[in-house]
């Protein structure tokens, strides 16, 4: 049985619909990341699960019980708000301990147990040296960790986290993702983690729900969604660089030709027959492409228009044809110069085909230089 489930949730504010028939469940100890752009409705889903907002229609189940009309304080959820919401006159220690001092649960925890829990979670979030300070003496990132600790110190029915590490520096955010995943997975409590960051969602979540235009357009494991994105929007959202999307056309013989590119057609197969001829959008991950200095049977002529150097990987931005650009993860070594002519090799690279209208993924998959089904 799911520990937390939202079933056919819709929400309207006046005449504006912000959620439409949203359904997903979260198992005990599972982390489901809600991913989408700003305004997609992610925070509204959290508020409905917490009881801060009521759905216009639909059901919220916690522990198998319908709580859609139950008040927030009776649901026993622990929520991390994006805006922190700390008590300014209390110390960091008192802010974190506050949920354990509430009248309804105070008798469950001795002073020693409260102190132990506060110190343990503060050490995980690296703020144990700040326990005697007050919120106004802290940076934004420190305040966010206090808010996170205040939720994690509890034993709730569900954790609801609204961009809980968004304001931390990159190094701390990367480290804390791993620590929080281990901590949350070890507890038999469902977690909904809201983030606009596709990379963060892949690192933290057991499953990802992608929210676009009021609806969940795809739900699956990080590997499933990264490998088979349902739409162009999903394809661009997940991954360090997002997927390159290029205009193309499919031909009667099954070939796929990029608009303006100088190369022979790639072969297209969907496992049950050729894709219909006509305009198409094709997507490919930057890491799947290879830069070559010489032409080849599966290489596309291109011009370098920019480079991005990084400590772990470097990226080359090239122009294909008249006005299409794409990114390629460069192999170790010297980067090409801007204006240099290069060739992008698609051999064995998985290429995804999307419809030009609506951006839905076709059932087909292309492998550069191959006429076999992907």
Buried (B, 14 or more C-beta within 10 A) or exposed (E): EBBBBBBEBBBEEEEEBBBBEBBBBBBBBBBBBBBBEEEBBBBBBBBBBBBBBEBBEBBBBBBEEEBBEBEBEEBBBBBBBBEBEBEEEBBBBBBBBBBBEEEEEEEEBEEEEBBEBBBEBBEBBBBBEBBEBBBEEBEEBBBBBBBBBBBBBBBBBBBBBBBBBBBBEEEBBBEBBEEBBEBBBEBEBBBBBBBBBBBBBBBBBBBBBBBBEBBBBBBBEBEBBBBBBBBBBBBBBBBBBBBBBBBBBBBEEBBBBBBBBEBEBBBBBBEEEBBEBEEBBBBBBBBBBBBBEEBBEBBBBBBBEEBBEEEEBBBBBBBBBEEBBBBBBBEEEEBBEEEBEBBBBBBEBBBBBBBEEEBEBBEBBBBBBBEEBB
